[in-house]
Amino acid sequence: MKAFKLNSLGHSKLWWLVLCAGILLVIGGFAYWFWPQAGYAVASQIFGWLLVLTGIVQLCVSSGINRPRGWGWWLAGGVIDLFIGFMLVRSIVLSEFVFPYFLAFIFIFWGINALANGVGNRQRKYWWLSIVNGVLLLLIGFFFIEAGYLQDMMMVSFLAALAFIYWGFTIAMAAYEMKPIKSDE
């Protein structure tokens, strides 16, 4: 008899692409944390390209033949990340003004996604971790809205580094949940 592991993300052979995207987000976040003199405009460009990469990975995962359960969230997230990433790399002047709001929108979207996954998987042992993750992502999103409203560039810089480090770790951990299980036959 085969044992099945239920997973809101499903299983995919492309789990390693998701892991690579998470690692790149963590590296980008630490780079901005340690070298803030790189500038606000450069950060928005770097993270714009990271969002483009992350969006492509999400679209690849959601459109495969063996697409995972919950592939609609991956598809929507990929389209949103691609749109926001291309908007950030399109114009430096535009990206400086709207960078905090774009990031707020992304983190609020993924916070709602994590809350929905947590509520939908209440039968699992650690379902509350998705709820905690969703609340933290929503808080980060609301902090970005506040930082953009105040036009506080240092707060946005700190939040961007912190948020992308956290987001990268979250995506990397999700990749391990997506790793296919070798079944005993």
PLY file of the C-alpha trace (Angstrom):
ply
format ascii 1.0
element vertex 185
property float x
property float y
property float z
element edge 184
property int vertex1
property int vertex2
end_header
0.00 0.00 0.00
1.37 3.40 -0.96
1.43 6.27 1.49
0.48 9.64 0.13
1.79 12.91 1.49
-0.74 15.70 1.04
0.85 19.01 0.18
-0.79 22.29 -0.78
2.02 23.02 -3.24
1.99 19.57 -4.79
5.06 17.78 -6.04
7.09 18.74 -9.06
10.33 17.64 -10.71
11.11 21.37 -11.08
11.42 21.86 -7.32
15.10 22.71 -7.74
14.21 25.76 -9.87
12.11 27.09 -7.01
15.02 26.41 -4.63
17.43 28.34 -6.91
15.05 31.31 -7.06
14.83 31.33 -3.26
18.61 31.20 -2.90
19.02 34.10 -5.35
16.49 36.17 -3.41
18.40 35.52 -0.16
21.73 36.44 -1.78
20.21 39.62 -3.24
18.73 40.56 0.13
22.03 40.07 1.96
23.91 41.99 -0.74
21.60 44.96 -0.27
21.80 44.63 3.51
25.61 44.80 3.54
26.05 47.31 0.70
23.22 49.85 1.04
25.37 52.42 -0.71
24.54 50.58 -3.93
21.61 52.93 -4.00
17.87 52.82 -4.02
17.63 52.82 -7.82
20.08 49.94 -8.19
18.17 47.93 -5.59
14.91 48.38 -7.44
16.61 47.24 -10.66
18.22 44.20 -9.03
15.02 43.14 -7.35
13.09 43.82 -10.54
15.25 41.29 -12.37
14.96 38.85 -9.46
11.19 39.19 -9.67
11.32 38.52 -13.41
13.36 35.36 -12.74
11.02 34.29 -9.94
7.99 34.89 -12.17
9.48 32.76 -14.94
10.17 29.95 -12.46
6.60 30.14 -11.13
5.19 30.02 -14.66
7.38 27.00 -15.49
6.21 25.17 -12.38
2.53 25.96 -13.01
2.55 25.07 -16.70
4.36 21.73 -16.63
2.71 18.47 -17.57
2.81 17.33 -13.95
1.82 20.68 -12.52
1.40 20.67 -8.75
-1.78 20.98 -6.79
-2.50 24.68 -6.28
-0.98 25.54 -9.66
-3.35 28.49 -10.03
-1.59 30.32 -7.21
1.73 29.68 -8.93
0.35 30.95 -12.24
-1.14 34.10 -10.69
2.01 34.75 -8.67
4.19 34.29 -11.74
2.16 36.75 -13.80
2.16 39.31 -10.96
5.89 38.90 -10.33
6.68 39.24 -14.05
4.52 42.35 -14.37
6.00 44.04 -11.32
9.53 42.97 -12.22
9.26 44.39 -15.74
7.75 47.61 -14.39
10.71 48.00 -12.01
13.36 47.44 -14.70
11.57 49.56 -17.31
12.22 52.95 -15.77
14.54 53.92 -12.93
12.58 57.09 -12.13
9.28 55.20 -12.04
10.78 52.41 -9.97
12.09 54.81 -7.33
8.62 56.21 -6.72
6.61 53.00 -6.85
9.14 50.47 -5.53
7.64 50.30 -2.01
4.09 49.97 -3.35
4.99 47.21 -5.79
6.73 45.31 -3.01
3.77 45.88 -0.71
1.43 44.41 -3.33
3.64 41.34 -3.78
3.96 40.63 -0.06
0.26 41.18 0.60
-0.58 38.75 -2.24
1.75 36.06 -0.88
0.50 36.70 2.65
-3.08 36.04 1.56
-1.86 32.94 -0.30
-0.11 31.61 2.83
-3.21 32.29 4.97
-5.41 30.44 2.46
-3.00 27.49 2.44
-2.94 27.40 6.24
-6.71 27.46 6.55
-7.09 24.89 3.78
-4.66 22.48 5.44
-5.95 22.50 9.00
-5.81 18.70 9.09
-2.01 18.80 8.82
0.21 18.84 11.87
1.96 22.18 11.30
-0.81 24.08 9.52
-0.33 27.04 11.85
3.12 27.75 10.38
1.43 28.83 7.15
-0.80 31.16 9.17
2.24 32.67 10.93
4.04 33.04 7.58
0.97 34.72 6.06
0.66 37.18 8.93
4.38 38.05 8.71
4.16 38.56 4.95
1.08 40.78 5.39
2.92 42.84 8.03
5.90 43.29 5.71
3.51 44.41 2.96
1.81 46.95 5.22
5.20 48.26 6.41
6.13 48.85 2.76
2.94 50.86 2.26
3.82 52.99 5.29
7.43 53.47 4.14
6.28 54.52 0.67
3.76 56.96 2.09
6.43 58.59 4.26
8.99 58.48 1.42
11.50 57.12 3.92
14.23 55.63 1.72
16.25 54.16 4.61
13.19 52.33 5.93
12.41 51.02 2.46
16.04 49.89 2.04
16.03 48.06 5.38
12.63 46.50 4.71
13.62 45.46 1.19
16.71 43.64 2.40
14.88 42.01 5.27
11.84 41.10 3.20
13.79 39.51 0.37
15.91 37.48 2.80
12.75 36.24 4.50
10.96 35.67 1.20
13.93 33.75 -0.20
14.02 31.43 2.81
10.25 30.91 2.54
10.51 29.98 -1.15
13.49 27.70 -0.51
11.59 25.85 2.22
8.57 25.53 -0.06
10.82 23.95 -2.69
11.65 21.09 -0.36
7.93 20.46 0.15
7.57 20.23 -3.63
10.30 17.60 -4.00
8.76 14.37 -5.32
8.66 11.46 -2.91
10.21 8.20 -4.04
7.48 5.62 -3.50
8.13 2.13 -2.23
6.88 -0.27 -4.84
0 1
1 2
2 3
3 4
4 5
5 6
6 7
7 8
8 9
9 10
10 11
11 12
12 13
13 14
14 15
15 16
16 17
17 18
18 19
19 20
20 21
21 22
22 23
23 24
24 25
25 26
26 27
27 28
28 29
29 30
30 31
31 32
32 33
33 34
34 35
35 36
36 37
37 38
38 39
39 40
40 41
41 42
42 43
43 44
44 45
45 46
46 47
47 48
48 49
49 50
50 51
51 52
52 53
53 54
54 55
55 56
56 57
57 58
58 59
59 60
60 61
61 62
62 63
63 64
64 65
65 66
66 67
67 68
68 69
69 70
70 71
71 72
72 73
73 74
74 75
75 76
76 77
77 78
78 79
79 80
80 81
81 82
82 83
83 84
84 85
85 86
86 87
87 88
88 89
89 90
90 91
91 92
92 93
93 94
94 95
95 96
96 97
97 98
98 99
99 100
100 101
101 102
102 103
103 104
104 105
105 106
106 107
107 108
108 109
109 110
110 111
111 112
112 113
113 114
114 115
115 116
116 117
117 118
118 119
119 120
120 121
121 122
122 123
123 124
124 125
125 126
126 127
127 128
128 129
129 130
130 131
131 132
132 133
133 134
134 135
135 136
136 137
137 138
138 139
139 140
140 141
141 142
142 143
143 144
144 145
145 146
146 147
147 148
148 149
149 150
150 151
151 152
152 153
153 154
154 155
155 156
156 157
157 158
158 159
159 160
160 161
161 162
162 163
163 164
164 165
165 166
166 167
167 168
168 169
169 170
170 171
171 172
172 173
173 174
174 175
175 176
176 177
177 178
178 179
179 180
180 181
181 182
182 183
183 184
